């Protein structure tokens, strides 16, 4: 999609569709008041009939308003003015985008960002409008024709600003929002692809394609022979059960000063997880194609950083594999040696993500990183603990925790901190190895993070368990692209790119 900023008298703007916000009890927003005046009170007259519902996101399309240059005027319900916060604003932007898309107008001019949602400045309002609109019109078409797609889908959205002094902030919001939207879309697309297409090799190809698209992005792919030579015994033990070779993907964005310590993002790239010998139940196993959404979010965050050419050194690391039952697959009771030299007793082969991640986290030591953040659809226990709204955040670094939590709140892609106390470490004790790969049912998300913490002693580190937020099930089944927005916000702040 294309996004741009317009200013000037709203009634004189020529557009296939002008989007206006209406608050509860037929209260006109300031842009709507301007159109009402230009049309001789036509908006107020129409609203008295009660055709626009009171719910946030309700819509009503009007045609050929007198004194108004727009072909259509779309009224969008925004609820109570005092309650018009980020969530309701995003809901209104989403409803507007879907309605305009369905109308086949092709383009629109939205005055919703001018409504000053509670807690959002001009920059944030523009950025959220872009992100919400792009997400609303996203369609998965790789393996399915969208027969309901409009002939003239929404392809261009202009954001209207009342004052020219606001334009620079809005334009910056559009620029950042579009890059983040592109990153989210890439993460969603990779997540939605089936496991027979999105294999570890496919992920490696997509990384190379990203390097071609952004020449400043350097991409490396380690093969299984390279991993074997390094001693990545934990990661390779997972891929042995698959006919698809594992790939270790590295994406380097060198936007900062030479010698400046990089931020490293590590994402679990398990392109399909059947559980291995500890086979998962058949019900909803198809959703295990989403077990690579941690890796997909790294792709999305790296894309956003490269598109904005952020002045920061960033490395994206994606250990990619499948986890399938096979004669060569891990067996419960097997013991493997990780890249760190520590041995692991595999009590459950379905706890494989941490085996990929532990070798990846040890590998990160060579970068002398400023900070490492890993993200993974790691445990169902995190979903039970937090539901489908925030990611689970684990770190022993209070300053880093606050930095991530703040980025989550600012971007609307929230996380919630859970304990990472030494009290839980004993649950990983093993009679036969340095540690077991599971710690029992109690505190499963915490013991998984405790496992990873044993491989991160040499740098600042945080872990995001995204099992609850990476995809939706049921009728709305599909990848969400989270936590790309959180990561992008974190990177923007680190790079000093926010005013």
C-alpha positions in Angstrom: 0.0 0.0 0.0 0.9 3.6 -0.5 0.6 6.2 2.3 1.0 10.0 2.2 0.0 13.1 4.1 -2.4 15.9 2.9 -3.4 19.2 4.4 -5.7 22.0 3.4 -9.5 22.6 3.5 -11.1 19.2 4.0 -14.2 19.9 2.0 -12.1 20.7 -1.1 -10.1 17.5 -1.0 -10.8 15.3 -4.0 -10.8 11.7 -3.0 -12.8 8.6 -3.8 -13.6 8.3 0.0 -13.3 10.7 2.9 -13.2 9.0 6.3 -14.6 10.9 9.3 -14.9 10.0 13.0 -18.2 10.3 14.8 -18.4 10.0 18.6 -21.2 8.6 20.7 -24.6 10.4 20.7 -24.0 11.8 17.2 -21.1 14.0 18.5 -19.2 15.3 15.5 -15.4 15.3 15.5 -13.7 18.6 14.4 -13.1 17.3 10.9 -16.7 16.1 10.7 -17.9 19.5 11.9 -16.1 21.1 9.0 -17.8 18.8 6.5 -21.1 19.4 8.1 -20.7 23.1 7.8 -19.6 22.8 4.1 -22.6 20.6 3.3 -25.1 22.8 5.0 -25.7 20.6 8.0 -26.2 17.4 5.9 -24.1 15.2 8.3 -26.1 16.2 11.4 -29.3 15.6 9.5 -28.3 12.1 8.4 -27.1 11.2 11.9 -30.4 12.1 13.5 -32.0 9.2 11.6 -29.9 6.8 13.7 -28.4 4.8 10.8 -24.9 4.9 12.3 -24.7 2.6 15.3 -23.1 3.6 18.6 -20.5 0.8 18.6 -16.8 1.6 17.9 -16.1 0.6 14.3 -19.7 1.1 13.1 -19.7 2.6 9.6 -22.1 4.5 7.3 -21.3 5.6 3.8 -22.7 8.7 2.2 -22.6 9.8 -1.4 -22.5 13.1 -3.2 -22.7 15.5 -0.2 -23.3 19.0 -1.3 -20.3 21.3 -1.0 -17.9 18.4 -0.5 -15.4 17.4 -3.2 -15.1 13.7 -2.0 -17.1 11.1 -4.0 -18.0 9.3 -0.8 -17.9 10.2 2.9 -17.5 7.3 5.3 -18.6 7.9 8.9 -16.9 5.7 11.5 -18.2 5.3 15.0 -15.5 6.1 17.7 -17.5 5.5 20.9 -17.3 8.0 23.8 -14.9 10.9 23.3 -13.3 10.5 26.7 -12.7 6.8 26.2 -11.2 7.2 22.7 -7.9 5.6 23.4 -5.3 3.7 21.3 -7.4 0.4 21.2 -10.6 2.2 20.1 -8.6 4.3 17.6 -7.1 1.2 16.1 -10.5 -0.5 16.0 -11.9 2.6 14.1 -9.0 2.6 11.6 -9.4 -1.1 11.0 -13.1 -0.8 10.4 -12.6 2.1 8.0 -9.9 0.3 6.0 -12.0 -2.9 5.7 -15.1 -0.9 4.6 -13.2 1.2 2.0 -11.5 -1.9 0.8 -14.9 -3.7 0.4 -16.4 -0.6 -1.4 -13.8 -0.9 -4.1 -12.9 2.8 -3.8 -9.2 2.1 -4.3 -8.0 5.1 -2.3 -9.2 7.2 0.6 -8.4 10.3 2.7 -8.6 9.7 6.5 -9.2 12.4 9.0 -9.1 9.9 11.9 -5.6 10.7 13.0 -6.7 14.3 13.6 -9.0 13.1 16.4 -6.1 13.1 18.9 -6.8 9.8 20.5 -6.1 9.7 24.2 -2.4 9.1 24.9 -1.3 9.4 21.2 0.6 12.4 19.7 0.5 13.2 15.9 3.4 10.8 15.2 1.9 7.9 17.1 -1.6 8.5 15.6 -0.2 8.4 12.1 2.0 5.3 12.8 -0.9 3.4 14.3 -3.2 4.4 11.4 -0.7 3.0 8.8 -0.1 -0.2 10.8 -3.9 -0.8 11.4 -4.8 -0.1 7.8 -2.0 -2.4 6.4 -3.0 -5.2 8.7 -6.7 -4.8 7.9 -6.2 -5.2 4.1 -3.6 -8.0 4.4 -4.7 -11.1 2.5 -3.1 -14.5 2.3 -3.1 -15.6 -1.4 -0.1 -17.8 -1.8 -2.0 -21.1 -1.9 -5.6 -19.9 -2.1 -7.4 -17.6 -4.5 -9.3 -14.9 -2.7 -12.6 -15.0 -4.5 -14.1 -12.3 -2.2 -11.3 -9.8 -3.0 -12.6 -6.5 -4.4 -11.8 -5.6 -7.9 -10.4 -2.3 -6.7 -8.9 -2.9 -3.3 -7.6 -0.1 -1.1 -4.2 0.7 -2.3 -3.6 4.3 -1.3 -4.4 6.0 2.0 -3.8 9.7 2.6 -3.8 11.0 6.1 -5.1 14.5 6.7 -3.6 17.0 9.1 -5.3 20.2 10.2 -2.2 22.3 10.6 1.0 22.3 8.5 3.0 22.4 11.7 1.8 18.8 12.4 2.9 17.5 9.0 6.5 16.6 9.8 5.6 14.5 12.8 2.8 12.8 10.8 5.1 12.1 7.8 7.7 10.5 10.2 4.9 8.4 11.7 3.9 7.3 8.2 7.5 6.4 7.3 8.0 4.4 10.5 4.6 2.8 10.4 5.0 1.7 6.8 8.3 0.0 7.5 6.9 -1.7 10.6 3.8 -2.7 8.6 6.1 -4.3 5.9 7.9 -6.2 8.7 4.6 -7.4 10.2 3.4 -8.5 6.8 6.5 -10.5 6.1 6.3 -12.2 9.5 2.6 -13.0 8.9 3.2 -14.4 5.5 6.1 -16.6 6.6 4.0 -17.8 9.5 0.9 -18.6 7.4 2.8 -20.6 4.8 2.4 -24.4 5.2 5.3 -26.5 6.4 5.8 -28.2 3.0 6.6 -24.8 1.5 8.2 -22.9 4.4 11.0 -25.3 5.2 14.4 -24.3 6.8 15.8 -24.0 3.3 12.9 -21.7 2.3 13.7 -19.5 5.2 17.3 -19.3 4.2 16.2 -18.4 0.7 14.0 -15.6 2.0 16.9 -14.2 4.0 19.1 -14.2 0.9 16.2 -12.4 -0.9 16.1 -9.8 1.9 19.8 -9.3 1.4 19.3 -8.7 -2.3 16.5 -6.2 -1.6 18.5 -4.3 0.9 22.2 -4.3 -0.3 23.4 -3.1 3.1 22.1 -6.3 4.7 24.7 -9.0 4.8 23.3 -12.6 5.0 25.1 -15.8 6.0 23.7 -19.3 6.1 25.5 -22.0 8.0 24.8 -25.6 6.8 24.6 -28.7 8.9 28.3 -29.5 8.2 29.2 -26.0 9.5 27.1 -26.6 12.6 28.6 -30.0 13.2 32.1 -28.5 13.0 31.2 -25.9 15.5 29.7 -28.5 17.9 26.0 -27.5 17.8 25.0 -30.9 19.1 21.7 -29.7 20.7 20.4 -28.0 17.5 21.4 -30.9 15.2 19.8 -33.4 17.5 16.5 -31.9 16.6 17.0 -31.8 12.8 18.1 -35.5 12.7 14.5 -36.6 12.7 13.7 -34.6 9.5 14.6 -35.1 5.9 14.9 -31.3 5.7 18.4 -30.0 6.6 18.7 -27.5 9.4 19.8 -24.0 8.5 21.5 -21.4 10.8 20.5 -18.0 9.3 22.4 -14.8 10.1 21.4 -11.3 8.9 23.7 -8.4 9.6 22.5 -4.8 9.4 25.6 -2.5 10.0 23.9 0.9 10.4 25.9 2.0 13.5 29.4 3.0 14.1 32.3 0.6 13.4 33.0 -1.4 16.5 29.7 -0.5 18.1 28.3 -3.5 20.0 25.3 -4.9 18.1 21.7 -5.7 19.3 21.1 -9.3 18.5 17.6 -10.8 17.9 17.3 -14.5 18.0 14.2 -16.3 16.8 13.1 -19.9 17.0 12.7 -21.1 13.4 10.9 -24.5 13.9 9.1 -24.7 10.6 7.0 -27.6 11.7 6.8 -29.3 15.1 5.1 -32.7 15.4 6.8 -33.1 18.8 9.2 -35.8 17.6 9.0 -39.1 19.4 7.0 -37.4 22.1 4.3 -37.0 19.4 1.8 -34.2 19.8 -2.0 -34.9 19.7 -3.5 -34.8 16.2 -6.0 -32.1 17.1 -4.8 -28.7 15.9 -1.3 -30.0 15.1 -1.6 -28.1 11.8 -1.0 -25.0 13.8 2.5 -26.1 14.5 3.5 -24.5 11.3 3.5 -21.4 13.4 6.3 -22.7 15.6 8.7 -20.6 13.5 7.0 -17.3 14.3 9.9 -16.3 16.6 12.1 -16.6 13.5 9.5 -14.8 11.4 9.4 -11.9 13.8 13.2 -11.6 13.5 12.8 -11.4 9.7 10.2 -8.7 10.2 12.2 -6.6 12.6 15.4 -6.8 10.5 13.3 -5.8 7.4 12.0 -2.7 9.2 15.4 -1.7 10.4 16.9 -2.2 6.9 14.0 -0.3 5.3 14.5 2.7 7.7 18.3 2.3 7.5 18.4 2.7 11.3 21.8 3.9 12.7 22.3 0.8 14.7 24.2 -2.4 14.4 21.7 -5.3 14.4 22.1 -9.0 13.9 19.2 -11.3 13.3 19.8 -15.0 14.1 17.3 -17.7 13.1 18.1 -21.4 13.9 15.8 -23.3 11.6 14.7 -26.9 11.7 11.8 -29.3 11.7 10.9 -31.6 14.6 9.6 -34.9 13.3 9.6 -38.6 14.5 12.1 -40.7 12.6 14.5 -43.6 13.3 17.2 -41.0 13.8 15.2 -38.6 15.9 15.9 -37.8 19.5 14.5 -40.3 22.0 13.4 -39.6 25.6 16.5 -40.3 27.7 19.0 -39.3 25.0 21.8 -37.0 26.1 23.3 -34.4 23.7 26.2 -32.0 24.1 25.5 -28.4 23.3 27.8 -25.8 21.7 28.6 -24.5 25.2 29.9 -27.9 26.2 27.0 -28.5 28.7 25.2 -31.8 28.3 21.4 -32.1 28.2 19.1 -35.1 29.0 16.2 -35.0 26.7 13.2 -36.1 28.7 10.7 -34.8 26.2 11.5 -34.4 22.6 8.6 -31.9 22.2 10.7 -29.4 24.2 12.9 -28.9 21.2 12.8 -25.2 20.8 15.2 -24.6 23.7 17.6 -27.1 22.1 17.8 -24.9 19.0 18.0 -21.7 21.0 20.6 -22.8 23.4 23.2 -23.3 20.7 22.1 -20.1 19.0 22.5 -18.2 22.2 26.0 -19.6 22.8 26.9 -18.7 19.2 25.9 -15.1 20.0 28.9 -14.7 22.4 31.2 -14.2 19.4 29.4 -10.9 18.6 30.2 -9.3 21.9 26.6 -8.0 21.9 25.2 -5.0 23.6 22.0 -7.0 24.3 20.4 -10.2 23.1 16.7 -10.8 22.9 15.3 -14.1 21.9 11.7 -14.8 21.0 10.0 -18.2 20.6 6.7 -19.9 20.6 8.2 -21.9 23.5 5.6 -23.1 25.9 1.9 -23.7 26.2 2.4 -22.9 29.8 2.9 -19.3 29.0 -0.5 -19.3 27.2 -2.1 -20.7 30.3 -0.4 -18.1 32.4 -1.0 -15.0 30.3 -3.6 -15.8 27.7 -3.4 -14.4 24.2 -2.7 -10.7 25.0 0.9 -10.1 26.2 4.1 -11.9 25.5 5.8 -13.4 28.5 9.1 -11.5 29.3 11.9 -13.2 31.3 15.2 -11.5 32.2 17.3 -11.0 35.3 18.2 -7.5 34.0 15.7 -4.9 35.5 16.9 -2.1 33.2 16.5 -4.2 30.1 13.1 -5.5 31.3 11.9 -1.9 31.7 13.2 -1.0 28.2 11.3 -3.9 26.6 8.1 -3.3 28.6 8.2 0.4 27.7 8.6 -0.5 24.0 5.7 -2.8 24.3 3.4 -0.2 25.8 4.5 2.5 23.3 3.8 0.2 20.4 0.7 -1.4 21.7 2.4 -4.8 21.4 2.7 -5.5 25.1 4.7 -7.9 27.2 4.4 -8.9 30.9 7.3 -9.8 33.1 7.4 -13.2 34.8 9.9 -14.3 37.4 13.3 -15.8 36.5 14.4 -16.8 40.0 17.1 -19.3 40.9 14.5 -21.1 43.0 13.2 -22.8 39.8 16.6 -23.9 38.5 16.6 -27.1 40.5 13.6 -28.4 38.5 16.1 -28.9 35.7 18.3 -31.2 37.6 19.3 -34.5 35.9 21.1 -37.6 37.3 22.8 -38.2 34.0 23.5 -34.8 32.4 24.3 -31.2 33.3 20.6 -30.5 33.0 17.3 -31.9 31.7 15.4 -30.2 28.9 12.2 -29.9 30.9 11.4 -29.1 34.5 8.0 -30.6 35.0 4.5 -29.1 34.7 4.9 -26.5 37.5 6.0 -23.2 36.1 6.7 -24.6 32.7 7.3 -21.3 31.0 9.6 -20.2 33.8 11.7 -23.4 33.8 12.1 -23.1 30.0 13.4 -19.6 30.4 15.7 -20.9 33.2 17.1 -23.4 30.8 17.9 -20.7 28.3 19.5 -18.5 31.0 22.2 -21.1 31.5 23.5 -20.2 28.0 23.5 -16.4 28.4 25.9 -15.7 31.3 28.3 -13.6 29.2 25.9 -10.8 28.0 22.7 -8.9 28.7 19.8 -11.1 27.7 16.0 -11.3 27.7 13.6 -13.9 26.5 10.1 -13.4 25.0 7.7 -16.4 25.1 5.3 -15.6 22.3 3.3 -18.8 22.2 0.1 -16.9 23.1 0.5 -14.0 20.7 2.1 -15.3 17.5 -1.1 -16.6 15.9 -4.8 -16.7 16.2 -6.9 -19.9 16.0 -10.4 -20.7 15.1 -12.3 -18.7 12.4 -9.6 -16.0 12.5 -6.8 -18.5 12.2 -3.6 -16.8 11.0 -0.2 -15.4 12.1 -0.4 -12.0 13.8 3.1 -10.7 13.1 3.8 -10.0 16.7 6.1 -9.0 18.3 7.5 -7.2 15.3 6.0 -3.9 16.4 7.6 -4.2 19.9 11.0 -5.1 18.5 10.8 -2.2 16.0 10.0 0.2 18.8 12.9 -1.1 20.8 15.2 -0.7 17.9 13.9 2.8 17.0 14.5 3.9 20.6 18.0 2.3 20.7 18.9 4.0 17.5 17.8 7.4 18.7 15.3 7.6 15.8 12.4 8.9 17.8 12.1 12.6 18.5 
